[in-house]
């Protein structure tokens, strides 16, 4: 299959490489010089991996900027966190069972591509940063609650080939990927080539900061790649983003990315692959670049690439990579045309420009990451207002109940973390305190962060203000903020307080962070510390008085904010390669060693609420999809997120999942989060549309749409809890449909947002537009995504959920199908819709009923042929 005529020796090494430049220029002289960085890496992948008979046609798609042919892409590896990664491996374990049931050899079902699974999404902050031994206590709870899950994960590393596991308590997948796992240039079988990957988290593009193509995918698409199938692409929209100017003093990378997120959302880069370049980009450290690349899904893009340059080399050296590896990266990039200087001749179909000098100090909120507000404009925006602390010390309006330094977005950037430590130090010197109702926490994405903060003498300063290390995991940003003090929670309920969270994360969707944090705001780590002192989002953080010094003078934010020179000086003397080596050399040496082999079939535990044999080859899912007589489960507006479709936060006792867990004998304190139960479909499917902030236009009571996990059972016309309606429809074997607006499925790459609706009986979803990852997840579960044509939507059609629907036509890439609407009064309307199976591979997966069904068919056919 290899195109060996382009295989050559890399000068000065014993390694070969594939000369994509020669292959491209053979087809069109001088074409290579015009290709963007991303296109060059994709071209190399084709030259090295594409079947020879497909190579010319595939390369011409890239050279001629055509989009009429799917071409294969073979990522070098798959990176998973424990929620989606475990779920994917549960699916593969179920696939082994299905293969065994049909007489095949289950031990032959293994990931073909190396899989790296990091356990980082399981820990809840039950013990806050102001408690003694919070880290140890939280870890003990994590182990107790997740015993079934961790037993399964430990089995996978022994049962499957090509699966490596980083145990809990070691950091966040993206930060570990950035600081250690990304090689930038990979070597296998004597060949050097660009490191590329897919990851089961939408923030996988974090490592695009290193020049590594890293795409967030759902668990189902990851399974497809794990099993050795190519990920088929149409040439993406590659957008150049020129960064000009330099940031103003006191501006953090968080401020920059929040401003960029707002800017890029307005520029409609949804689905695009971005390449940042220019003098502004060249001056950004890899830590700054990673902050920008991490938030790729928040501005809707697929990738956010930076080019390999001296900043890349400096970062690899700083984080303790071997000298030979660092030299290989530079030599390979310079020789093959992937060094930043060689990309200056690239031509983009669209170029945007952003001036870094215009960025001010920012927060984002209260409901989405692209709703930026400059901190100097808080009052006029309506966020900050007249602020007066109640004399009795009770919580004020806008009380900040959670302040969390969390998420690899910011904790992988030493400048951001050091800035927070310096602000805490000055606050301590001036006698300022965290407000007592603020649950504060610090969850670095890597143990190395703790080491360099200790070196700088700043970890103690953070601990004094209540920001002790509670975990090396995702925590609050993933909705795992843990329980509140019962007295504080009761006061919120009794007084119906507007209470919020402030976090240095990347997501602040309604209902995500904590059930009693009505809204949430994103901010830099230093601002998170400042807000913990302020205690209320109504506080004008730039202008209002935080306290008095010993002489009675007012203290405001400018008295605490560290200078850029202070930050840079401490980073230069405190962040050292040996810290990263100390963390990662023993971790990887020990973790990646297998001790023994186990039974290839997992011994499912029948009473487990965490791990259960998946049902994808039985019952309703094995039945034919008719696409006729479908009833609407929900009629939804724009910007429906995967958090609306399948929330990840804490399970409440009165929820459908909570009631089920109670029946299964699980005590309420161990309910854990929805996310951790996704290996058990009986628990996880009860999370479908369980978000308390959901607005389903079918849930109308007394003429008013009610917020919550509600729908209207049809044709009965009764409004009820969503899960109760789903159970009724399942008993009736009623096929379902969902009607939605624009940007359906934005947010986390959550496969249960697709699995849940499919298990409920949903056969099709008609929306004005889909976010990329969720659309592929729907296809991976055998759900048909359909798109209204421009000018047509649920409002113009007057849809209210009383209708039933048929889909007429043969699904094909971009095909025009017909949505037949049967109205309650007997009228029948026919509306054209676009089939969003975008490639022949997606049609194949959909036709089989999903990713796993497709693989099982192919595997058994190949076994029979053999």
C-alpha positions in Angstrom: 0.0 0.0 0.0 3.0 2.3 0.7 4.1 4.7 -2.1 7.7 3.7 -1.7 9.1 5.8 -4.6 8.8 8.8 -2.4 10.6 7.2 0.6 14.0 8.8 1.2 16.7 9.0 3.8 16.5 12.0 6.2 19.9 13.6 6.1 22.1 13.1 9.2 19.9 10.3 10.5 19.3 6.6 10.2 15.6 7.3 9.5 13.6 7.5 6.3 10.8 10.0 5.5 8.2 10.4 2.7 8.9 13.3 0.4 5.4 14.9 0.0 6.9 18.0 -1.6 8.2 16.0 -4.5 4.9 14.2 -5.0 2.9 17.5 -4.9 5.2 19.4 -7.3 5.2 16.5 -9.7 1.5 17.0 -10.2 1.7 20.8 -10.3 5.0 22.6 -10.4 5.4 25.0 -7.5 2.2 23.9 -5.8 4.0 22.9 -2.5 5.1 26.5 -1.8 1.5 27.7 -1.9 0.1 25.0 0.5 -0.7 26.0 4.1 1.0 24.0 6.9 -2.1 21.9 7.5 -2.4 20.9 3.8 1.3 19.9 3.8 0.8 17.5 6.8 -2.3 16.0 5.2 -0.3 15.6 1.9 2.5 13.7 3.7 -0.1 11.4 5.3 -1.5 10.6 1.9 1.9 10.0 0.3 2.9 7.7 3.2 -0.5 5.9 3.7 -2.8 6.3 0.8 -3.3 3.3 -1.6 -1.3 4.1 -4.7 -4.3 4.0 -7.0 -6.0 6.7 -5.0 -2.9 9.0 -4.4 -3.1 11.3 -7.4 -6.8 12.0 -7.1 -6.5 12.6 -3.4 -3.5 14.9 -3.7 -5.3 16.9 -6.4 -8.0 17.7 -3.9 -5.4 19.4 -1.7 -3.4 21.0 -4.6 -6.4 22.3 -6.5 -8.4 23.2 -3.4 -11.2 20.9 -4.5 -13.9 19.4 -2.3 -15.6 16.8 -4.5 -13.8 13.7 -3.3 -13.2 12.1 0.1 -9.6 11.2 0.9 -8.3 9.0 3.7 -6.5 10.3 6.8 -4.7 7.9 9.1 -4.0 9.5 12.5 -1.0 8.2 14.3 -2.7 7.6 17.6 -5.8 8.0 19.7 -5.9 9.8 23.0 -8.8 9.3 25.5 -9.9 10.5 28.8 -11.5 7.9 31.0 -15.1 8.8 30.4 -15.3 8.6 26.6 -12.2 6.4 26.4 -13.7 3.9 28.9 -17.0 4.1 27.0 -15.3 3.4 23.7 -13.5 0.4 25.3 -16.8 -0.9 26.8 -18.1 -0.8 23.2 -15.1 -2.8 22.0 -15.5 -5.3 24.8 -19.2 -5.6 23.8 -18.0 -6.0 20.2 -15.8 -8.9 21.3 -18.8 -10.5 22.9 -20.8 -10.1 19.7 -18.0 -11.5 17.6 -17.7 -14.5 20.0 -21.5 -15.1 19.8 -21.2 -15.4 16.0 -18.3 -17.8 16.3 -15.4 -15.4 15.7 -12.2 -15.1 17.8 -12.7 -12.2 20.2 -9.0 -11.9 21.0 -8.5 -10.6 17.4 -10.5 -7.5 18.1 -7.9 -4.9 19.2 -7.1 -1.3 18.5 -4.8 -1.2 15.5 -3.7 2.4 16.3 -2.0 3.1 19.6 -4.5 4.3 22.3 -3.4 6.3 25.3 -6.1 6.6 28.0 -5.7 9.1 30.8 -8.0 8.8 33.9 -8.7 12.5 34.5 -12.5 13.0 34.4 -13.6 11.0 37.5 -12.7 13.2 40.5 -15.2 15.5 42.1 -14.0 18.3 44.4 -15.8 17.1 47.5 -13.0 18.6 49.7 -12.1 22.2 48.8 -8.8 23.9 48.6 -8.9 25.3 52.1 -9.2 21.8 53.7 -6.3 19.9 55.0 -5.3 16.9 52.9 -7.9 17.7 50.3 -6.0 16.0 47.5 -5.7 12.7 49.4 -9.4 12.8 50.6 -10.7 13.5 47.1 -8.6 10.7 45.6 -9.9 8.2 48.2 -13.5 9.1 47.3 -12.7 8.9 43.6 -11.3 5.3 44.1 -14.3 4.2 46.2 -16.9 5.6 43.8 -15.3 4.4 40.7 -14.1 0.9 41.7 -16.1 -0.8 39.0 -14.9 1.6 36.3 -11.3 1.4 37.4 -11.5 -2.5 37.5 -12.6 -2.4 33.9 -10.0 0.1 32.8 -7.3 -2.0 34.4 -8.6 -5.0 32.5 -8.4 -3.1 29.2 -4.7 -2.4 29.5 -4.0 -6.1 29.9 -6.8 -7.5 27.6 -6.3 -5.3 24.6 -3.2 -4.8 22.5 -2.1 -1.1 21.9 -3.9 0.3 24.9 -1.8 2.3 27.5 -3.3 3.7 30.7 -2.3 6.7 32.9 -3.9 6.0 36.3 -5.9 8.7 38.2 -4.2 11.4 40.1 -1.6 12.2 37.4 -3.1 15.1 35.4 -5.3 16.1 32.5 -5.1 14.3 29.1 -4.4 17.5 27.1 -1.7 18.8 29.4 0.1 15.4 29.7 -0.2 15.2 25.9 1.3 18.7 25.5 4.1 18.2 28.1 5.0 14.6 27.3 3.1 12.4 24.8 3.3 14.7 21.8 6.4 13.9 19.9 5.8 16.5 17.1 7.7 14.1 14.8 6.9 10.4 15.3 9.2 7.5 14.4 8.0 4.0 13.6 9.6 1.2 11.6 12.5 3.4 10.6 10.3 6.2 9.3 10.0 9.7 10.6 6.6 11.5 10.1 4.4 14.2 11.6 2.7 13.2 14.9 -1.1 13.4 14.4 -4.0 12.3 16.5 -7.6 12.2 17.3 -8.9 12.5 20.9 -12.1 11.8 22.7 -12.5 15.3 23.9 -13.3 18.5 22.0 -10.3 20.2 23.5 -7.8 17.8 21.9 -6.6 20.6 19.6 -4.7 21.9 22.7 -1.6 20.4 21.2 -2.1 22.1 17.8 0.1 24.7 19.6 3.0 22.4 18.9 2.2 22.1 15.2 0.5 18.7 15.7 -2.8 18.1 13.9 -5.0 17.0 16.8 -8.8 16.7 16.2 -11.4 16.2 18.9 -13.8 13.5 18.0 -16.6 11.6 19.7 -16.0 8.2 21.2 -17.7 6.5 18.2 -15.4 8.1 15.6 -12.5 7.3 17.9 -13.5 3.7 17.9 -13.6 3.8 14.1 -10.0 5.1 14.1 -8.9 2.6 16.8 -10.0 -0.3 14.7 -7.8 0.8 11.8 -10.4 2.4 9.5 -9.3 5.6 7.8 -11.0 8.8 8.8 -12.2 10.1 5.5 -12.1 13.9 4.9 -13.1 16.4 2.4 -10.5 19.1 2.1 -11.3 21.4 5.1 -11.7 25.1 5.0 -8.2 26.2 6.0 -8.4 29.7 7.3 -5.3 31.8 7.9 -5.4 34.0 11.1 -2.7 36.7 11.1 -1.9 37.9 14.6 -0.4 41.3 14.7 0.8 43.6 17.5 1.8 42.7 21.1 -0.4 42.3 24.1 -0.6 45.3 26.5 1.0 45.0 29.9 -1.0 42.9 32.4 -2.9 41.0 29.7 -2.9 37.2 30.1 -3.3 34.5 27.5 -6.8 33.9 28.9 -7.7 37.5 28.0 -6.4 36.9 24.5 -8.3 33.7 23.9 -11.6 35.1 25.3 -11.2 38.0 22.8 -10.3 35.7 20.0 -13.2 33.3 20.8 -15.6 36.2 20.4 -13.9 37.4 17.2 -13.7 34.0 15.6 -17.3 33.1 16.4 -18.4 36.3 14.7 -16.3 35.4 11.7 -18.1 32.1 11.4 -15.1 29.7 11.4 -17.3 26.7 12.4 -15.7 23.6 11.1 -12.7 25.4 9.8 -9.0 24.4 10.4 -7.3 27.6 11.5 -3.6 28.5 11.1 -2.2 31.3 13.2 0.8 33.2 11.8 2.4 36.6 11.8 4.6 38.6 14.2 2.1 38.3 17.0 1.9 34.5 16.7 5.7 34.2 16.6 6.1 36.1 19.8 3.6 33.9 21.8 5.1 31.1 23.9 3.8 27.6 23.4 2.0 28.0 26.7 0.1 31.0 25.3 -0.5 29.2 22.0 -1.9 26.2 23.9 -4.4 28.4 25.7 -5.6 29.6 22.3 -5.6 26.2 20.7 -7.4 24.6 23.6 -10.5 26.7 23.1 -10.9 25.6 19.5 -14.4 24.2 20.0 -15.5 27.4 21.8 -15.1 29.3 18.5 -16.4 26.3 16.6 -13.3 25.4 14.6 -11.9 21.9 14.1 -8.2 22.7 14.6 -6.1 25.7 15.6 -2.6 25.2 14.3 0.6 27.0 15.0 3.7 26.4 13.0 6.9 24.6 14.2 9.4 27.3 15.0 12.0 28.2 17.7 9.2 28.6 20.3 8.4 24.9 19.7 12.0 23.8 20.1 12.3 25.9 23.3 9.2 24.4 24.8 10.3 20.8 24.0 13.6 21.6 25.7 11.9 23.2 28.7 9.6 20.2 29.3 12.5 17.8 29.4 12.3 16.1 26.0 15.4 14.2 25.0 18.0 16.2 23.1 17.9 13.7 20.2 14.1 14.1 19.9 14.3 17.9 20.0 17.0 17.9 17.3 14.9 15.5 15.1 11.9 17.8 15.3 13.9 20.7 14.0 15.8 18.8 11.4 12.7 17.1 10.0 10.6 20.3 10.0 13.4 22.3 8.2 14.1 19.6 5.7 10.5 18.8 4.7 9.1 22.3 4.5 7.2 22.3 7.8 9.4 25.0 9.5 7.6 28.3 10.0 9.9 30.2 7.7 8.9 27.9 4.8 5.2 28.5 5.4 5.4 32.3 4.6 4.6 31.6 0.9 1.4 29.7 1.8 -1.8 31.0 0.2 -5.1 30.8 2.1 -8.6 30.9 0.6 -9.6 33.2 3.5 -7.4 35.2 5.8 -8.5 37.0 9.0 -6.5 39.5 11.0 -6.5 40.1 14.8 -4.5 42.8 16.6 -3.3 41.5 20.0 -2.7 45.0 21.2 -6.4 45.7 21.3 -7.1 43.0 23.9 -8.2 44.1 27.4 -8.7 42.2 30.6 -11.7 40.0 30.1 -14.2 37.6 31.5 -16.7 35.5 29.5 -20.3 34.7 30.6 -22.7 34.2 31.9 -23.8 31.4 29.6 -21.2 30.8 26.9 -17.5 31.1 26.3 -17.8 33.6 23.4 -19.9 36.1 25.4 -16.9 38.2 26.3 -17.0 41.2 28.6 -14.1 43.5 29.3 -13.6 43.9 33.1 -13.6 47.6 32.7 -17.1 47.4 31.3 -18.7 45.1 33.8 -21.1 47.8 35.2 -22.4 48.9 31.8 -22.8 45.3 30.8 -25.1 44.7 33.7 -22.9 42.0 35.3 -21.5 44.3 38.0 -23.8 46.6 39.9 -24.1 48.5 43.1 -22.3 46.3 45.5 -22.8 46.2 49.2 -21.8 43.3 51.5 -24.7 42.5 53.9 -23.7 43.6 57.4 -24.7 40.2 58.9 -22.1 38.5 56.7 -24.7 36.5 54.7 -24.1 35.9 51.1 -24.8 38.8 48.8 -26.7 38.9 45.5 -24.5 37.4 42.8 -22.6 35.4 45.4 -19.6 33.5 44.0 -20.1 30.0 45.5 -17.3 28.4 43.4 -13.9 29.8 42.5 -11.8 27.3 40.7 -8.4 27.4 39.1 -9.0 24.5 36.8 -8.6 23.2 33.3 -5.7 22.5 31.0 -6.7 25.7 29.1 -4.8 27.7 31.7 -2.8 25.4 34.0 -0.6 24.3 31.1 0.5 27.9 30.8 3.2 28.6 33.4 2.7 32.4 33.0 -1.0 32.1 33.9 -0.4 30.0 37.0 2.6 32.1 38.2 0.4 35.2 37.9 -2.2 33.7 40.1 0.4 32.8 42.7 1.9 36.3 42.7 -1.6 37.9 43.1 -2.2 35.6 46.0 1.1 36.5 47.6 0.3 40.2 47.4 -3.2 39.6 48.8 -1.8 37.7 51.7 0.8 40.4 52.5 -2.1 43.0 52.6 -4.3 40.8 54.8 -7.0 40.0 52.3 -9.1 36.9 52.7 -11.3 34.7 50.6 -15.0 35.2 51.4 -16.3 32.3 53.6 -19.1 31.2 51.2 -16.6 30.7 48.3 -15.7 27.1 47.6 -12.2 27.6 46.2 -10.0 25.0 44.6 -6.8 24.5 42.5 -6.6 21.5 40.1 -3.5 21.7 38.0 -3.4 19.6 34.8 0.0 18.2 35.7 2.1 17.4 38.7 4.9 19.5 37.2 2.8 22.7 38.0 3.0 21.9 41.7 6.8 21.4 41.4 7.5 24.8 39.8 5.1 26.6 42.1 7.0 25.1 45.1 10.2 26.2 43.5 8.9 29.7 43.2 7.6 29.8 46.8 4.1 30.5 45.5 2.2 27.2 46.3 2.0 28.2 50.0 0.6 31.6 49.0 -2.2 30.0 47.1 -2.9 27.6 49.9 -3.3 30.5 52.4 -6.1 31.9 50.3 -7.9 28.5 50.0 -6.4 27.5 46.7 -4.6 24.3 47.8 -4.3 21.5 45.3 -7.4 19.4 45.4 -6.6 17.2 42.4 -4.6 16.7 39.2 -7.7 16.3 37.1 -10.4 18.2 35.2 -12.8 18.7 38.2 -14.9 21.9 38.0 -14.6 22.6 34.3 -16.1 19.2 33.7 -19.0 19.8 36.1 -17.2 17.8 38.9 -17.3 20.7 41.4 -18.5 18.5 44.2 -21.0 19.2 47.0 -21.5 22.6 48.6 -21.5 23.2 52.4 -25.1 22.2 53.3 -25.7 25.5 55.1 -24.7 27.5 52.1 -26.7 25.4 49.8 -29.8 25.7 52.0 -29.4 29.5 52.1 -29.3 29.6 48.3 -32.5 27.7 48.2 -34.3 29.6 51.0 -33.4 33.0 49.7 -33.5 32.0 46.0 -30.1 33.6 45.6 -28.5 34.4 42.2 -25.3 32.5 42.8 -22.5 31.8 40.3 -19.2 30.1 39.7 -16.0 31.7 38.4 -13.4 29.4 36.9 -10.3 29.4 34.7 -11.9 26.8 32.4 -13.3 26.6 28.9 -17.0 25.9 29.4 -19.7 27.8 31.3 -22.9 26.5 29.7 -26.0 26.7 31.9 -26.2 23.9 34.4 -22.8 22.6 33.7 -20.6 23.7 36.6 -23.0 23.0 39.6 -26.8 22.7 40.0 -26.8 25.6 42.4 -24.5 27.9 40.4 -27.1 29.4 38.2 -24.5 30.8 35.8 -20.8 30.7 35.4 -18.0 33.0 34.2 -14.6 32.2 32.7 -11.6 34.1 33.8 -7.8 33.9 34.1 -6.4 32.1 37.2 -5.3 35.4 38.7 -8.8 36.9 38.3 -10.3 33.7 39.9 -8.3 34.4 43.0 -9.4 38.1 43.0 -13.0 37.1 42.6 -12.7 34.7 45.6 -11.7 37.7 47.7 -14.5 39.9 46.2 -17.2 37.2 46.8 -19.7 38.4 44.3 -20.0 38.8 40.6 -21.8 42.1 41.2 -18.4 43.4 42.5 -16.8 45.6 39.8 -13.4 43.9 39.9 -11.5 46.8 38.3 -13.0 49.6 40.4 -14.4 48.4 43.7 -12.5 48.1 46.9 -11.3 44.6 47.9 -10.3 45.7 51.4 -8.1 48.0 53.5 -4.3 47.7 54.1 -2.7 48.2 57.6 -2.8 52.0 57.1 -6.5 51.9 56.2 -5.9 52.6 52.5 -8.2 51.1 49.9 -7.0 48.0 48.1 -8.1 47.5 44.5 -7.1 45.0 41.8 -4.3 47.2 40.5 -2.6 46.9 43.9 -2.5 43.2 43.5 -1.9 42.6 39.8 1.7 41.4 39.1 3.8 43.0 36.4 4.8 41.1 33.3 8.5 41.5 34.4 7.7 39.8 37.7 6.0 36.9 36.0 8.6 36.4 33.4 11.5 36.5 36.0 9.9 33.8 38.1 9.0 31.6 35.1 12.6 31.9 33.9 14.1 30.8 37.2 11.5 28.4 38.5 10.2 26.3 35.6 12.9 23.7 34.8 13.3 20.6 32.5 14.2 18.4 35.5 10.7 19.0 37.0 9.0 17.5 33.9 11.5 14.6 33.8 10.9 13.9 37.5 7.1 13.6 36.8 7.0 11.9 33.5 9.9 9.4 33.3 8.7 7.2 36.2 5.0 7.7 35.2 5.5 6.4 31.7 8.1 3.8 32.5 5.8 2.2 35.1 2.4 2.8 33.6 3.1 1.4 30.1 4.4 -2.0 31.4 2.0 -4.9 31.1 2.3 -7.6 33.7 0.0 -10.3 32.3 -2.7 -11.2 29.9 -6.3 -11.8 31.0 -9.4 -13.4 29.5 -10.3 -11.6 26.2 -14.0 -11.5 27.3 -14.8 -9.2 30.2 -16.7 -10.6 33.1 -19.6 -8.2 33.3 -20.9 -7.4 36.8 -24.7 -7.6 36.6 -25.3 -5.2 39.5 -22.9 -2.6 38.3 -24.2 0.9 37.6 -20.9 1.9 35.9 -20.0 -0.9 33.5 -22.6 -3.0 31.6 -22.5 -5.0 28.3 -23.7 -2.6 25.6 -27.0 -3.4 23.9 -26.1 -2.4 20.3 -26.8 -5.8 18.8 -30.1 -6.5 20.3 -33.7 -5.3 20.8 -34.8 -2.0 19.1 -31.3 -1.2 18.0 -31.1 -4.4 15.9 -34.5 -3.6 14.3 -34.8 -1.9 10.9 -35.1 1.9 11.0 -38.3 2.8 9.0 -38.1 6.6 9.1 -41.9 6.6 9.0 -44.5 7.7 11.5 -41.9 9.4 13.7 -43.2 11.4 16.7 -41.1 14.4 17.9 -39.3 13.9 21.2 -38.4 17.5 21.3 -38.7 20.8 19.3 -35.6 22.8 20.2 -34.2 26.2 19.5 -30.6 27.3 18.5 -27.4 26.5 20.2 -28.4 23.2 21.9 -25.3 21.8 23.5 -24.3 18.3 24.3 -24.8 19.3 27.9 -28.4 19.8 27.2 -28.6 16.5 25.4 -26.6 14.5 28.1 -25.4 16.5 31.1 -22.2 15.5 32.8 -22.6 17.0 36.3 -23.8 15.7 39.6 -26.9 13.4 39.7 -29.7 14.6 42.0 -31.9 12.3 44.0 -35.1 13.3 42.3 -33.8 12.8 38.8 -34.6 9.7 36.7 -31.0 8.5 37.1 -31.1 9.2 40.8 -34.3 7.2 41.3 -32.7 4.3 39.3 -29.5 4.4 41.4 -31.6 4.4 44.6 -33.4 1.3 43.3 -30.0 -0.3 42.6 -29.0 0.3 46.3 -26.5 3.1 45.7 -26.4 5.7 48.5 -27.0 9.3 47.5 -23.5 10.4 48.5 -22.1 8.0 46.0 -24.3 8.8 43.0 -21.3 10.5 41.4 -21.8 12.3 38.1 -23.7 11.4 35.0 -20.4 11.3 33.1 -18.9 8.5 35.3 -21.9 6.2 34.6 -21.6 6.3 30.9 -20.3 2.7 30.7 -23.8 1.6 32.0 -26.5 2.3 29.4 -29.3 1.8 32.0 -28.0 4.7 34.0 -26.6 6.8 31.2 -29.8 6.8 29.0 -31.7 8.3 31.9 -29.5 11.4 31.4 -31.0 12.0 28.0 -32.3 15.6 28.0 -31.9 15.7 31.8 -30.5 19.2 31.9 -32.6 21.4 34.2 -32.0 24.4 31.8 -33.5 22.7 28.8 -36.1 24.6 26.9 -38.3 22.2 24.8 -41.0 24.1 22.9 -43.3 21.1 23.3 -43.3 21.5 27.1 -46.2 24.0 27.2 -48.3 24.4 30.3 -51.1 27.0 30.5 -49.8 28.6 27.4 -46.2 29.0 28.7 -43.1 26.9 27.8 -41.7 25.4 30.9 -37.9 25.0 31.5 -36.5 21.7 32.5 -36.3 18.0 31.5 -39.8 18.0 30.1 -41.6 17.0 26.9 -45.2 16.4 25.7 -46.3 12.8 25.1 -48.0 12.5 21.8 -50.7 11.9 20.6 -51.8 12.0 24.3 -50.9 15.7 24.7 -49.7 15.3 28.3 -46.6 17.2 29.5 -44.3 15.0 31.6 -40.8 14.4 32.6 -38.6 13.5 29.6 -37.5 10.1 30.8 -41.1 9.1 31.6 -42.1 10.0 28.0 -39.1 8.1 26.6 -40.0 5.0 28.6 -43.6 5.2 27.3 -42.4 5.6 23.7 -40.0 2.6 24.1 -42.9 0.4 25.4 -44.9 1.5 22.3 -42.0 0.9 20.0 -42.6 4.4 18.7 -40.0 5.8 16.3 -39.0 9.3 17.2 -37.5 12.5 15.6 -36.0 15.7 17.0 -36.5 19.1 15.4 -33.9 21.7 16.2 -32.4 25.1 15.2 -28.9 26.3 14.4 -25.6 24.8 15.7 -27.2 21.7 17.1 -24.9 19.7 19.3 -22.2 22.2 20.1 -19.9 21.7 23.1 -18.2 18.6 24.4 -17.5 15.6 22.1 -20.0 13.5 24.1 -21.0 10.3 22.4 -23.8 9.7 24.9 -25.5 12.8 23.4 -26.0 10.6 20.4 -26.3 7.2 22.2 -29.0 8.5 24.5 -31.3 9.7 21.8 -30.8 6.5 19.7 -31.6 4.3 22.6 -34.7 6.4 23.1 -35.8 5.4 19.6 -34.8 8.6 17.7 -34.2 7.7 14.0 -33.6 11.2 12.6 -32.8 14.7 13.6 -33.7 17.7 11.5 -31.9 20.9 12.3 -30.8 24.2 10.7 -27.1 23.2 11.3 -24.9 20.7 13.2 -21.7 21.0 15.0 -19.1 18.7 13.4 -18.4 16.2 16.2 -21.9 15.6 17.2 -23.0 15.1 13.7 -20.4 12.3 13.3 -21.5 10.8 16.6 -25.1 10.7 15.4 -24.0 8.8 12.3 -21.9 6.5 14.4 -25.1 5.5 16.3 -27.2 5.1 13.1 -29.2 8.4 13.5 -29.8 10.3 10.3 -28.9 14.0 10.4 -31.0 16.2 8.1 -30.6 19.9 7.5 -33.3 22.4 6.6 -32.6 24.3 3.5 -32.0 28.0 3.9 -35.1 30.1 4.6 -36.9 27.1 6.0 -37.1 26.2 9.7 -39.5 25.1 12.4 -41.0 28.5 12.8 -41.7 29.1 9.1 -43.2 25.6 9.0 -45.2 26.2 12.1 -44.1 23.0 13.8 -45.2 22.5 17.4 -44.7 18.8 18.0 -48.2 17.5 17.3 -47.1 16.3 13.9 -45.7 12.9 12.8 -43.0 12.6 10.2 -41.6 10.5 7.4 -38.4 10.8 5.5 -38.6 9.9 1.9 -35.6 9.2 -0.4 -32.3 7.3 -0.4 -29.6 8.7 1.9 -26.5 9.7 0.0 -23.8 12.4 0.5 -25.5 15.8 0.2 -28.7 14.2 -1.2 -32.0 16.2 -1.3 -34.5 14.1 0.7 -38.1 14.9 1.5 -39.5 15.5 5.0 -43.2 14.5 4.9 -45.1 16.3 7.7 -48.4 14.8 8.8 -50.2 17.5 10.8 -52.8 16.9 13.5 -55.6 18.3 11.3 -54.8 15.8 8.5 -52.9 18.1 6.3 -49.7 16.7 4.7 -46.8 19.0 3.8 -43.6 17.9 2.0 -40.4 19.9 2.7 -36.9 19.3 1.0 -34.1 18.6 3.5 -30.4 18.0 2.9 -28.9 14.6 3.9 -25.9 15.4 6.2 -24.2 12.1 5.5 -21.3 14.0 4.0 -19.1 11.1 2.7 -19.4 7.6 1.3 -17.8 6.3 4.5 -20.6 7.9 6.6 -23.2 6.4 4.3 -21.6 3.0 4.8 -21.6 3.4 8.6 -25.2 4.7 8.7 -26.4 1.9 6.5 -24.9 -0.7 8.8 -26.6 0.9 11.8 -23.5 2.4 13.3 -19.7 2.2 13.7 -19.6 -1.0 15.7 -22.2 -2.8 13.5 -20.1 -1.8 10.4 -16.9 -3.2 11.9 -18.6 -6.4 13.1 -20.0 -7.0 9.6 -16.6 -6.4 8.0 -14.7 -8.5 10.6 -17.0 -11.5 10.1 -16.9 -11.3 6.3 -13.1 -11.1 6.4 -13.0 -14.1 8.8 -15.4 -16.1 6.5 -13.2 -15.2 3.5 -10.1 -16.4 5.3 
